[in-house]
Amino acid sequence: MSRPFLAAFLFLISSPLAVAEGKNATLLHEVQQDVSAARIEADITRLAGFGTRHTLSDTQSETRGIGAARRWIKSEFEAISRACGGCLEVIYVSDFVEGEPRIPDRTEVVNVIAIQRGALDPDRIVMMSGDIDSRVSDPLDGTSDSPGANDNASGMAGVLEAARVLSNRKFAGTIVYAGLSGEEQGLFGGKILAKYAGEQGWRIKAVLNNDMIGNIEGVDGVIDNSTARVFSEGVRAVETPEEARIRRFTGGEVDSASRNLARYIDQLADKFVPNLDVMMVYRLDRFSRGGHHRPFNEAGMPGVRIMETHENYMRQHQDLRSENGVAYGDVLSGVNFDYARKLTSLNVIALAAMASAPPFPAGVEIEGAVQPSTTLKWRKPSGRAARNLAGYRIHWRLTDAPQWTNSIDVGDVSEFTLENIVIDNYFFGVSSVATDGAESPVVFPGPAGAFGE
């Protein structure tokens, strides 16, 4: 081991930040174990029981259609809130859409949102989302049965279960639990909520979009309940030409906030979710396809898609039927509820870890060209939001390494120099660490990696 790496190792194992990690780790183990497959199964069954949840389906019936489904979701959030003494603010966020290929007539697209306000930094938000709506083969068919058991009752049930588990705890930052509509018709629910978030001044640091988290039998013949995919954009959708010029000379093509959010989730899975390996996919979404994290990315908010590894296309967007001995359609028999529990628990620990963390590092800068050392600088927060801040951790990795491999705790400072570590050979980043050991995702220097203010 080289001298600078040995020094970093000795600093790390003796630092106060490393010693503090046990408390947050205990919390993450506890919330991961609190997730219930039985409750998720009950919720998926109830959602599939509405017959269809198509965006253009009935909104007046109490038993069928998207109107009944969203009112039931709202009632579940309200029941969860009553159980925690009113800790959730439950609202509808909606707008009207018309003149679109899949929404030709004026239609209200309604999202159901539950907000668990943070105690120290309430405008700093991490969000978990699932989709309310479903569809069959014809995207304009709002009357045929469309149970949507996996796509996407599984993701919506995961959101409800996350709210049940985490509402029993208090966090520094705010957690938003979102049921989004209009996904199958053009990602309209996400567009509406992203616009609303901007108008409300929400500082969204992470969107965990869950779309199909219950299928383990792939169309490729593979049965797999031990992996999950996390999709993330590399270069930010909102990058300006000047920011692109900076990135060209300093790096960051694989270090957007969304990409480092994916790395963060991957590392949490390794530590806290038994028998689950995350496949980080370096792509915004599946090839030429889309999901409800995209509208947030397009508004400059970090977001990823969490989903099963092996899809079954015969169970997606299909009329319920049997042809040549093959059953088509998205029904309950195609959902593995324990697998949905596992992926829900991954969301739960990620939300809990980020909401427990101090403010994410902001204004991260780096310098060290033609020098034997590398210096990183960042802005320290102040006031109530920083009350749980213990200090910072600097990370670095080889430029072709998928994960952060080296780190050193540097204390409650706003600048640190890594002696004899040459800037040309590595990528670098900074995370913040709380007094209980909770850590933020790593923030890559410059606009390429910023999580926003």
Number of C-alpha atoms within 10 A of each C-alpha: 7 7 9 12 17 11 13 17 16 11 16 19 13 11 14 17 27 17 14 17 17 14 13 20 17 11 17 25 15 14 20 24 16 17 25 21 19 12 17 26 23 13 22 27 18 17 30 27 20 22 21 28 35 30 29 27 22 18 18 11 13 14 15 21 28 30 21 20 25 23 15 18 20 21 13 17 26 19 14 22 22 12 14 15 10 14 19 24 14 21 15 16 18 18 16 13 17 12 10 11 11 18 21 12 13 12 15 17 22 24 24 24 21 25 21 24 21 19 14 20 21 18 17 25 24 24 22 28 26 29 32 32 31 33 31 25 14 12 18 18 18 20 17 17 22 29 29 32 32 29 30 29 33 36 31 33 32 36 29 26 26 28 25 22 19 20 21 14 13 16 22 25 25 27 29 23 27 31 28 29 30 29 25 24 20 17 19 24 29 26 22 23 22 23 14 15 17 13 9 10 10 16 19 25 25 27 27 28 29 30 25 27 32 31 27 25 19 17 13 10 11 13 13 15 22 16 19 25 22 27 24 30 26 20 21 29 16 12 15 11 9 10 14 18 12 15 18 11 8 16 18 25 16 21 25 26 33 32 31 25 27 30 23 20 25 22 16 18 24 13 13 21 19 11 11 19 16 24 17 18 16 15 15 25 21 12 7 6 7 16 20 30 31 26 22 23 23 16 16 21 25 30 31 30 27 29 24 27 22 20 20 18 14 16 23 22 20 19 20 18 10 10 7 5 7 8 15 18 23 29 20 20 10 16 23 19 25 17 22 29 28 28 31 30 27 26 26 25 26 28 28 26 24 27 28 27 28 31 29 27 28 22 19 20 17 20 14 16 12 10 14 13 16 21 19 19 19 18 14 19 16 10 8 11 19 17 16 19 23 22 22 28 23 21 20 22 17 15 16 9 11 11 16 19 10 15 20 23 24 21 18 15 14 16 17 17 16 19 14 13 18 16 21 16 11 15 20 25 25 27 23 28 30 24 21 21 26 27 28 25 28 28 27 30 27 20 22 24 28 25 26 16 12
